[in-house]
Amino acid sequence: MSAKLARVALAAGLVLLVLLVGEWLAGRIDGQASFRKLHVPHPGAPWLYDLVPGATAHGTPGDIEYHIAAHGFRDHPRTKRKAPGVFRIAILGDSVAFGYGVA
């Protein structure tokens, strides 16, 4: 193997090592850790996660506080029985439907 090829292989190996160490560190310094308290995996169901009733998390953008109500929705506490004339809508979806970044 020529010296030039050896240097290229060494440089590529060092770059790979730096990227792997960076990825490992990024996993240790998790800025989204508080959000993991808000949901749990739901294996075997057509949806991936359930929101955890009563869970709260703080996070950016805007240092927003997220609350999951007792019935498992991101909403203010409500009674199960609705008042006469009240119409309720439940929205199912991803982080956009969840309202990530919305107070």
Biotite code that builds the C-alpha atoms (Angstrom):
import biotite.structure as struc

atoms = struc.array([
    struc.Atom([0.000, 0.000, 0.000], chain_id="A", res_id=1, res_name="MET", atom_name="CA", element="C"),
    struc.Atom([1.423, 3.383, -0.917], chain_id="A", res_id=2, res_name="SER", atom_name="CA", element="C"),
    struc.Atom([2.074, 6.082, 1.700], chain_id="A", res_id=3, res_name="ALA", atom_name="CA", element="C"),
    struc.Atom([-0.524, 8.391, 0.100], chain_id="A", res_id=4, res_name="LYS", atom_name="CA", element="C"),
    struc.Atom([-3.246, 5.729, 0.277], chain_id="A", res_id=5, res_name="LEU", atom_name="CA", element="C"),
    struc.Atom([-2.306, 4.974, 3.885], chain_id="A", res_id=6, res_name="ALA", atom_name="CA", element="C"),
    struc.Atom([-2.667, 8.678, 4.814], chain_id="A", res_id=7, res_name="ARG", atom_name="CA", element="C"),
    struc.Atom([-6.082, 8.867, 3.104], chain_id="A", res_id=8, res_name="VAL", atom_name="CA", element="C"),
    struc.Atom([-7.244, 5.721, 4.930], chain_id="A", res_id=9, res_name="ALA", atom_name="CA", element="C"),
    struc.Atom([-5.973, 7.101, 8.261], chain_id="A", res_id=10, res_name="LEU", atom_name="CA", element="C"),
    struc.Atom([-7.725, 10.454, 7.673], chain_id="A", res_id=11, res_name="ALA", atom_name="CA", element="C"),
    struc.Atom([-10.981, 8.695, 6.745], chain_id="A", res_id=12, res_name="ALA", atom_name="CA", element="C"),
    struc.Atom([-10.724, 6.510, 9.846], chain_id="A", res_id=13, res_name="GLY", atom_name="CA", element="C"),
    struc.Atom([-10.142, 9.539, 12.071], chain_id="A", res_id=14, res_name="LEU", atom_name="CA", element="C"),
    struc.Atom([-13.116, 11.370, 10.563], chain_id="A", res_id=15, res_name="VAL", atom_name="CA", element="C"),
    struc.Atom([-15.296, 8.301, 11.143], chain_id="A", res_id=16, res_name="LEU", atom_name="CA", element="C"),
    struc.Atom([-14.060, 8.028, 14.733], chain_id="A", res_id=17, res_name="LEU", atom_name="CA", element="C"),
    struc.Atom([-14.802, 11.715, 15.416], chain_id="A", res_id=18, res_name="VAL", atom_name="CA", element="C"),
    struc.Atom([-18.310, 11.344, 13.946], chain_id="A", res_id=19, res_name="LEU", atom_name="CA", element="C"),
    struc.Atom([-19.024, 8.232, 16.022], chain_id="A", res_id=20, res_name="LEU", atom_name="CA", element="C"),
    struc.Atom([-17.813, 9.906, 19.229], chain_id="A", res_id=21, res_name="VAL", atom_name="CA", element="C"),
    struc.Atom([-19.904, 12.991, 18.376], chain_id="A", res_id=22, res_name="GLY", atom_name="CA", element="C"),
    struc.Atom([-22.982, 10.837, 17.827], chain_id="A", res_id=23, res_name="GLU", atom_name="CA", element="C"),
    struc.Atom([-22.393, 9.069, 21.140], chain_id="A", res_id=24, res_name="TRP", atom_name="CA", element="C"),
    struc.Atom([-22.017, 12.402, 22.969], chain_id="A", res_id=25, res_name="LEU", atom_name="CA", element="C"),
    struc.Atom([-25.154, 13.779, 21.326], chain_id="A", res_id=26, res_name="ALA", atom_name="CA", element="C"),
    struc.Atom([-27.060, 10.791, 22.663], chain_id="A", res_id=27, res_name="GLY", atom_name="CA", element="C"),
    struc.Atom([-25.772, 11.522, 26.172], chain_id="A", res_id=28, res_name="ARG", atom_name="CA", element="C"),
    struc.Atom([-26.602, 15.230, 26.034], chain_id="A", res_id=29, res_name="ILE", atom_name="CA", element="C"),
    struc.Atom([-30.256, 14.905, 25.109], chain_id="A", res_id=30, res_name="ASP", atom_name="CA", element="C"),
    struc.Atom([-32.041, 18.233, 24.805], chain_id="A", res_id=31, res_name="GLY", atom_name="CA", element="C"),
    struc.Atom([-35.342, 16.400, 24.250], chain_id="A", res_id=32, res_name="GLN", atom_name="CA", element="C"),
    struc.Atom([-35.134, 14.222, 27.380], chain_id="A", res_id=33, res_name="ALA", atom_name="CA", element="C"),
    struc.Atom([-37.977, 16.029, 29.157], chain_id="A", res_id=34, res_name="SER", atom_name="CA", element="C"),
    struc.Atom([-40.288, 15.339, 26.196], chain_id="A", res_id=35, res_name="PHE", atom_name="CA", element="C"),
    struc.Atom([-39.807, 11.589, 26.613], chain_id="A", res_id=36, res_name="ARG", atom_name="CA", element="C"),
    struc.Atom([-41.934, 11.796, 29.772], chain_id="A", res_id=37, res_name="LYS", atom_name="CA", element="C"),
    struc.Atom([-44.940, 12.887, 27.713], chain_id="A", res_id=38, res_name="LEU", atom_name="CA", element="C"),
    struc.Atom([-45.445, 9.682, 25.740], chain_id="A", res_id=39, res_name="HIS", atom_name="CA", element="C"),
    struc.Atom([-44.974, 5.924, 25.905], chain_id="A", res_id=40, res_name="VAL", atom_name="CA", element="C"),
    struc.Atom([-44.615, 3.450, 23.020], chain_id="A", res_id=41, res_name="PRO", atom_name="CA", element="C"),
    struc.Atom([-47.765, 1.573, 22.059], chain_id="A", res_id=42, res_name="HIS", atom_name="CA", element="C"),
    struc.Atom([-46.510, -1.574, 20.287], chain_id="A", res_id=43, res_name="PRO", atom_name="CA", element="C"),
    struc.Atom([-48.982, -3.622, 18.335], chain_id="A", res_id=44, res_name="GLY", atom_name="CA", element="C"),
    struc.Atom([-51.381, -0.727, 17.769], chain_id="A", res_id=45, res_name="ALA", atom_name="CA", element="C"),
    struc.Atom([-51.975, 1.256, 14.585], chain_id="A", res_id=46, res_name="PRO", atom_name="CA", element="C"),
    struc.Atom([-50.501, 4.310, 16.366], chain_id="A", res_id=47, res_name="TRP", atom_name="CA", element="C"),
    struc.Atom([-46.962, 4.510, 17.732], chain_id="A", res_id=48, res_name="LEU", atom_name="CA", element="C"),
    struc.Atom([-47.376, 6.307, 21.050], chain_id="A", res_id=49, res_name="TYR", atom_name="CA", element="C"),
    struc.Atom([-49.850, 7.202, 23.787], chain_id="A", res_id=50, res_name="ASP", atom_name="CA", element="C"),
    struc.Atom([-49.645, 10.443, 25.729], chain_id="A", res_id=51, res_name="LEU", atom_name="CA", element="C"),
    struc.Atom([-49.100, 9.931, 29.475], chain_id="A", res_id=52, res_name="VAL", atom_name="CA", element="C"),
    struc.Atom([-51.986, 11.374, 31.519], chain_id="A", res_id=53, res_name="PRO", atom_name="CA", element="C"),
    struc.Atom([-50.753, 14.000, 33.979], chain_id="A", res_id=54, res_name="GLY", atom_name="CA", element="C"),
    struc.Atom([-47.292, 14.318, 32.399], chain_id="A", res_id=55, res_name="ALA", atom_name="CA", element="C"),
    struc.Atom([-45.572, 17.685, 32.043], chain_id="A", res_id=56, res_name="THR", atom_name="CA", element="C"),
    struc.Atom([-42.434, 18.815, 30.240], chain_id="A", res_id=57, res_name="ALA", atom_name="CA", element="C"),
    struc.Atom([-40.601, 22.079, 29.711], chain_id="A", res_id=58, res_name="HIS", atom_name="CA", element="C"),
    struc.Atom([-38.743, 22.914, 26.574], chain_id="A", res_id=59, res_name="GLY", atom_name="CA", element="C"),
    struc.Atom([-37.898, 25.178, 23.745], chain_id="A", res_id=60, res_name="THR", atom_name="CA", element="C"),
    struc.Atom([-38.812, 26.899, 21.502], chain_id="A", res_id=61, res_name="PRO", atom_name="CA", element="C"),
    struc.Atom([-39.866, 29.737, 23.762], chain_id="A", res_id=62, res_name="GLY", atom_name="CA", element="C"),
    struc.Atom([-39.457, 27.716, 26.987], chain_id="A", res_id=63, res_name="ASP", atom_name="CA", element="C"),
    struc.Atom([-42.963, 26.283, 26.647], chain_id="A", res_id=64, res_name="ILE", atom_name="CA", element="C"),
    struc.Atom([-44.536, 24.116, 29.331], chain_id="A", res_id=65, res_name="GLU", atom_name="CA", element="C"),
    struc.Atom([-46.429, 21.123, 27.917], chain_id="A", res_id=66, res_name="TYR", atom_name="CA", element="C"),
    struc.Atom([-49.213, 19.458, 29.941], chain_id="A", res_id=67, res_name="HIS", atom_name="CA", element="C"),
    struc.Atom([-51.077, 16.236, 29.257], chain_id="A", res_id=68, res_name="ILE", atom_name="CA", element="C"),
    struc.Atom([-54.497, 16.260, 30.942], chain_id="A", res_id=69, res_name="ALA", atom_name="CA", element="C"),
    struc.Atom([-55.866, 13.382, 33.008], chain_id="A", res_id=70, res_name="ALA", atom_name="CA", element="C"),
    struc.Atom([-57.666, 11.843, 30.006], chain_id="A", res_id=71, res_name="HIS", atom_name="CA", element="C"),
    struc.Atom([-54.486, 11.715, 27.900], chain_id="A", res_id=72, res_name="GLY", atom_name="CA", element="C"),
    struc.Atom([-54.992, 14.793, 25.730], chain_id="A", res_id=73, res_name="PHE", atom_name="CA", element="C"),
    struc.Atom([-52.941, 17.969, 25.518], chain_id="A", res_id=74, res_name="ARG", atom_name="CA", element="C"),
    struc.Atom([-55.614, 20.216, 26.908], chain_id="A", res_id=75, res_name="ASP", atom_name="CA", element="C"),
    struc.Atom([-56.877, 21.893, 30.043], chain_id="A", res_id=76, res_name="HIS", atom_name="CA", element="C"),
    struc.Atom([-58.489, 19.548, 32.591], chain_id="A", res_id=77, res_name="PRO", atom_name="CA", element="C"),
    struc.Atom([-62.024, 18.732, 31.510], chain_id="A", res_id=78, res_name="ARG", atom_name="CA", element="C"),
    struc.Atom([-64.812, 16.564, 32.807], chain_id="A", res_id=79, res_name="THR", atom_name="CA", element="C"),
    struc.Atom([-65.745, 13.470, 30.811], chain_id="A", res_id=80, res_name="LYS", atom_name="CA", element="C"),
    struc.Atom([-69.338, 14.598, 30.659], chain_id="A", res_id=81, res_name="ARG", atom_name="CA", element="C"),
    struc.Atom([-69.689, 17.661, 28.459], chain_id="A", res_id=82, res_name="LYS", atom_name="CA", element="C"),
    struc.Atom([-72.096, 20.489, 29.046], chain_id="A", res_id=83, res_name="ALA", atom_name="CA", element="C"),
    struc.Atom([-75.180, 20.738, 26.843], chain_id="A", res_id=84, res_name="PRO", atom_name="CA", element="C"),
    struc.Atom([-74.437, 22.503, 23.578], chain_id="A", res_id=85, res_name="GLY", atom_name="CA", element="C"),
    struc.Atom([-70.709, 21.727, 23.714], chain_id="A", res_id=86, res_name="VAL", atom_name="CA", element="C"),
    struc.Atom([-69.139, 20.098, 20.651], chain_id="A", res_id=87, res_name="PHE", atom_name="CA", element="C"),
    struc.Atom([-65.736, 18.449, 21.118], chain_id="A", res_id=88, res_name="ARG", atom_name="CA", element="C"),
    struc.Atom([-63.172, 17.525, 18.478], chain_id="A", res_id=89, res_name="ILE", atom_name="CA", element="C"),
    struc.Atom([-60.160, 15.247, 19.024], chain_id="A", res_id=90, res_name="ALA", atom_name="CA", element="C"),
    struc.Atom([-57.226, 15.584, 16.647], chain_id="A", res_id=91, res_name="ILE", atom_name="CA", element="C"),
    struc.Atom([-54.863, 12.653, 16.162], chain_id="A", res_id=92, res_name="LEU", atom_name="CA", element="C"),
    struc.Atom([-51.514, 13.063, 14.489], chain_id="A", res_id=93, res_name="GLY", atom_name="CA", element="C"),
    struc.Atom([-47.823, 13.845, 14.693], chain_id="A", res_id=94, res_name="ASP", atom_name="CA", element="C"),
    struc.Atom([-45.857, 16.650, 16.373], chain_id="A", res_id=95, res_name="SER", atom_name="CA", element="C"),
    struc.Atom([-47.717, 19.230, 14.286], chain_id="A", res_id=96, res_name="VAL", atom_name="CA", element="C"),
    struc.Atom([-51.097, 18.017, 15.577], chain_id="A", res_id=97, res_name="ALA", atom_name="CA", element="C"),
    struc.Atom([-49.594, 17.840, 19.080], chain_id="A", res_id=98, res_name="PHE", atom_name="CA", element="C"),
    struc.Atom([-48.700, 21.499, 18.822], chain_id="A", res_id=99, res_name="GLY", atom_name="CA", element="C"),
    struc.Atom([-44.951, 21.279, 19.303], chain_id="A", res_id=100, res_name="TYR", atom_name="CA", element="C"),
    struc.Atom([-43.705, 24.818, 19.823], chain_id="A", res_id=101, res_name="GLY", atom_name="CA", element="C"),
    struc.Atom([-47.185, 26.131, 20.711], chain_id="A", res_id=102, res_name="VAL", atom_name="CA", element="C"),
    struc.Atom([-47.984, 27.243, 24.259], chain_id="A", res_id=103, res_name="ALA", atom_name="CA", element="C"),
])
